Structures are given as C-alpha cells and as structure tokens.
C-alpha cells in the first residue's frame, strides 16, 4: 500500500531522538500520595489545570476530579503511595468532516470531547509493563515485556514485523485484548529507538469513552501509553512523528488505517475545531467552534465491529482506494505522478470535475481479484500481492464507488473549516448530509420505512456528471460503512428543526452518529431521538452534548 511505502521511506533516520530530555518537572512527576493530596485539596494550580483541559464547565471539572481521585486511590491500593507517577489524560474525538480520507492525504476537521482515558503510570527499571484497570472485571490484569515480540524480529522494517507470523499468532491467542493497544505504541517506539531499551511501567487505567462507539477509545489508549512512554523515557519526539508513530503502532492490532484519530487526540485545542492534514502531518488551522452551535453524539445500540471479518471489510475499502489509484496512474496521464488520492482532485491536477468523472470511466465496474490481476499484469504483481494480503477475499471491489466517495470527501473536508469560520450553514449542512450518504446503506422515509440506498456509478451516470461538470463536493460516492440503526438516527435528526446535518461518527459498522445542531434545537433533537429511536427499540437513552476540550496532556498540580 502507498501508506506502507511511505513508512518504509520514513524509517531512516529514526524519528525518536536518543538525546534525553531534562528531568520531568515536579508538577507532573510526583508520588501517587502527593498527587492524591493535590487533587483533593483542589488548590489554584489544580483548578487552573482543569480550566486548561476542560474549559469553564464546572460540572465537568467535578466529574473529572472524582474520576482522577478514584484512579489514584486504585493505583495506591495496587502499588503504594510512594511511587513517582505521571498522570495522562487522552480524550476521545469526533471528526466533523473528512471520514475515511486521512490515509488518502485528505484533511480531517476534528475536536476532542470530554470522554477520555486516564492513565497513572510509574516507571520501572526493567522493560516489564504491568497493566491494571479500575474496571478489573471488564479489563483483567495483564503483564508483558516490551522486548518480547521484538527479539529475533527485523529491526529494519516495521511493516514486516507487524505482518509477521509471530505477531499474527500473538493476536490470535488473545483477540481484541485490551493489552494490545497498550503494547502497540511501545513496540513502535522501541522499534524506532533502536539504541536504547525502553523502561517498563506499572499502570492503572480508567476511562469513560464508550467502547466500539466510533469515538476512538482504542486510539485514545494507544496515545495515552505513547505519551507516558515518551515522558518517562525522556525521549524527544516531535508532534508530527508522535502522531505518525501512534498510527503506525496501531497497525500492530491488525488494522490498516491512518493517523487521523491519533492526530485529533494529541493535537486538539480547547474550544476549537482542528483542521489537520497528512503526508506530512500538519496542524493547518484552528477554527473557534461557533457559540450558537452544538455537537450531539448518539449511540446506535450496536457496537462497532472489531472482529477479523470487520477488519477485512475496512481493509478491503482501503484496498479499493489503492487499486483505483494504481489504475488511474497507469491509464490517465494527468494522474501519472499522483502520490495520494488528494492529488487527483481538480485543483491539484489543474483539470475540471468533468475530467475526473471521465477518468473514473477508465476504472472497471466491480472487478474481482482475477480480473484485476489480468488487467494490471505482471508489472503490478508485487503491488497486488501486498494489497490483497491485507484482507480476506470478499468478492468484487467497488473501485468507482469508493474512489468517487474519497474524491468528494476530500473536497468537503478541504472546504469545511472555512464554511465553519464564515458561518455558511446552508452549504455546510448540504456537505454534511452528502458525506453521510456516502456511508449510508438505507434511507428512511417519513413513515419510518427503510429503502435501500443506491448510488449509480455506471458509465451513463458518470457521463451525465461529466456533461454537467458537477462539482465533486456534491458527490456522495459509495463507501457504505453505516448500518440501518445509524441511518435511522441520522434521518430522524435531519428532519428535526435546528439540525444542520447528521452523519456517522467513526469508521462505521456500528457505534455512534453525530449531529451539528443550533443551540436552540438541542432539547427538541434529544427528545425526538428518545421518543422515535430509543423507546421503540427498548434501548436505554444514549445521547449527549459534546464541547471541544484540550487534546492529550500530562496533568499538572
């Protein structure tokens, strides 16, 4: 894959500096007993920390203080009060625009939310990591050595390591285990910091990000352990490399996504939406979140699938992107030098939208692996083997639908921050709704009846779009990662007064949806969802209002 090739090129020189930082400040590195006393005292320094991380919401301050107190008490019970400790908070995130395109070079427009992972960690002299969780019943104790899986592994290529038989066997022995997400960033950092043995840590973890809800609970755990590892080993890692290493580290668990979630979790700013770009990672702009708007998140009642089959589906969508790019580079002269899908947009190529639609006609309609092997031939055999190896065979590849979705979403994500800044709610509303159409599987009418959602990417449809030179931003394409329950929530929200738009909140196949709504419409929206979605299904109400909080921090008191 192009991402893999980029990583191979980046792996020299190492991105983790061996020059040690100064000792940690006493404000962020103190005994667990001192931490507990400082939090309980609620002095000026602690109150300032709460404001810097959570804003002026006093109820959120009180709730987070209780959670941190409980974490410290659990740590002290397990490890004693005298261990020097850091406290890390890593929030969940929502992406207001730019779904499924960070690994194509598109922008994301993200904000961190007040649901988070909390980690108390004390350094050890060996490389053992002891994991404990406040919720021990759901997350049982785990222990591992950072260097275990790396012994005998290739130190020259991270991709070969995560694709190795040893890693596959390890994951198969404990599918979905929470320790994988702690281990992933440590392995990536150790693989990069080849000249030093990273120290282990004794840990206590807590969190209130709903699991498998599309709010990045897994990535928050990855970032938390990366932050603690960097801090306690006094490593120098710049922001761009930190984000990239977290994204690459999460490949250890079997996914093949980008680093948008990790970027949002690490780089978000309180009260703002962050416009973040990739290849290379950069924080492009911070846009104040409008005071008259709110973001509401609602859970569908279905956990986002994390099984091997779901990963295969996610990775097959990414493969559709890659295969489409291979064919476009080969068959469309204008795209010959395009490194990422973002490079195939009209602005970047200096062409019209009509030219892009005509180029998509060059892509075969839903080809099989055999058809693709025949079309691309021996010259692309290595590329095909690498792409096909990321997922089980799942039938035809919807190259046109996925490519059209990606091109449209890249355009929407590029324009979103400016629409938010200007307050162009009509255009923003249209873009949010089109974005979800790219993922939806059904549309519900006003009577609550579901109808299969169809996007036509046949030759005649693409020619009509080319003849009209329709702006790509108006095209939903077909990524199809929603489920009926989320489509129902979205359609109920979109028919509610005051709602600008609703869409899938995460990678898909379950989890949450999110709504951008005027402040005056929040109560009406919540009541509509309660009455027309949750009550008829016998589900506990699960909708809440989010405000943008700060990204990952080492807490200070």
Phi, psi and omega in degrees: 000157180298323178298315180298318180296320179297320180294318178302318180291328184280345192288354174228130355283168180301147182264000176251114183287142177272358176281118186285144174283169174296165179302152179295143179294150181297335180292336181246354183226100183211170181294153181300324178295319177295321177301312183298319179295319182294319181291318180294325181292332178054046181283179184304320182294319179291319179297324177293322176299317179298317180295319181294330184264327189238359182082208188262009184284101185294327179293323176291322176303312183295318182294318180290324177297319177297317181295319180291323176299314179298321178298313182294321178297320178293320178298313182297321178298324182278318191240352182096165186274352191262353182289131175293131195221146167250151174244124180243135171242133178229116186280160165287177183216159165231146181250108186287335175195134179120043183279138175066016183234000179299321180281001171255006180089007179280165176281155164240154180233096198238158170216143175280150183240166186280026168250134192206165169264136174245135181227123169255124186223135177240134184289152173243170177270338177262191181253026178277137176245118177258120183253127172228152182229142176304324177263075187292334180294319181276328182234087186293160180301143178221155178210139178204162171263137181300321186276355186309300186287340182278343181294121182085357180274164176291128177264004182258345188213109179295322181299315178299323180296310184290340176269002188286160178297323181298318179291317180300318180293321179298314181293322180294331181288337179216066186300129177075007183296140185295336181293337180301325185280340170280321183290325188305307182291329179293318177298317182294318179293319179294320178298325180280320182270071190287343184268005182215145174270120180291143177280147174279189182202154171260128193231149167230132187237144171217167178183157178227020172281123178302134181285147176052038182248002181082018181249013173071041176297321180292315180294327177297321177295318177301312182294322180301313182286329174296316180299315180294320180296315179297316183295311188282340174264002176052052180267153173259113177223117180289161185307312182302314182289324178302312181297313180299317182293324176295315179299315179293323179299321182292347173298337179305326183277356174114349179279165179226049180267186179266208185238023181298316182297316181294323177296316180297317182294322184275323194254356184297152179239144183299134177077007186229158166260130182261126174265114188238134178247168186224160181058062002270164174299134173203140173275103190279322183198153171242121182247122178303134177286127186301135184292341181264007176246157174225158171245125177248134176248136180227133182272137185280347186089355179240121178294141175297129186296134178239010183289170177300323179296320178294319177299322177299319180294314177302312184291332176292325176296317177298321178298324177300317175303309186297317181294319178298319180295320177302313183291320179294319178297324182283320193255348181240105185307325182298333184260009187301326182259013184286120179275330183223163180299328179301336181283354183259007178283157182305317182297318184284333179266346184071036179236180178263165173300324179301321178298322180293316179300319179294326177294323179295336175297339179287343180280137178292153180276111175047061180286154173271174176299319181297317179297317180295320178298321179290318182293321185270333172073187186296330183298335183248016185300316181296320178298315181295318180299318180293318180293313182294333182290346183280350185201157176290158178292127186231019180096198187297157180256122181275072186297316183294313182298316182290316180297319180294319175302309184300317180295318177294318182291325176299319177294316180296317181291331178292326186264348191298312185300320180291322176298319179294318181295319183279342184076032178275079189289329180296313180291317179301317179300315181297320181292319179298317182292321177295321180302313180293327178303331177293339180254343189290154177249333177220161170238133180265132177277182185293346178265003179082016179267132182272137176234134180304134181266125185240131174244122184270116176241025177290173184302314183296319181296316180293324178294321178297318177297321179294318180298324180274350184051046182295135180300131180302332183299338181272000184262127179279330188060201184211095174262326168057057177246012176273181173224167184302319183297318179292319177300324178295313177301316181298315183290324175297316180296315184295339178268004183264134181301136179096349181276128174278319179180155180229151181198166175306139185266335184232210182285336173119187182059039179127188178090222189245163165239164181230154184229132168263120190221147174294148184304322182292344183260001187297309184297320178297319179297311182299320179293321178298315180294320179298312186285322190255348177243303188288312183297313179298334181266359181068030182259146172294137181300133184217065175229143181207158180268135181247146171234151184285121179252181181285154174287189185309136176217152162275119183292156185223141177208000000 
